[in-house]
Amino acid sequence: MFCRLQTLLLPGLLLATLPAGNTCHAAPLRVADILRPTTAWQTYTNERFGYQICYPADVFVPQGEPDNRDGQHFLAPDGGDLTVFGSFSPDTLGEEISYALADLTGKKGTISYRSVHKDWAVFSGDDGGKSEFYEKIVFKKHQFSIFKLIYPKTEKARYKPIIEHLVGCFNPGIADY
């Protein structure tokens, strides 16, 4: 059975919706579900380095802090992998960027976006395989706060708003010792 779709235009979005009273059994597409792919956001605070990041608890499951308490690793059932951590080394942002780029592109990946500033940097691209990544590095008072998200290329549309939310809620900290 065919369903006749209506289109709804929003800034930057074209959505298809089912008309009222249709005979199809598919559920109507709700704008709120598209604009807000996840609602169960929780905050992880790292006591050792003082940074915070929110994460969608209905997507990622915390894996626990390592013995040195520098961060947290979160996994999603679809292969998404969020890592957040703090560090006191290396000594410069340039050195940390070099390490990050070597790690990110070690599998013949490519950087599609790069923005480097005095005390922070962002990189995104693909790993040369089936995943894409986004990494943000912040350097404050000889301390790094970093988050890296790796996700399946096939899930790019799902992860785009998650990345935007992570960027907005990431609060680099300063160790209090």
Protein Blocks (a to p, Z undefined) as FASTA:
>chain_A
ZZdddddddehiacddddehiabfbdcddfklmmmmbfbdcddddfknopacdddfklbc
cebjafkopaccdddfkopacdddddfbdfbfklmmmmmmmmmmmnopacfbdcddfkbc
cddddehiabccddddddeehiacdddddddfklmmmmmmmmmmmmmmpccddddZZ
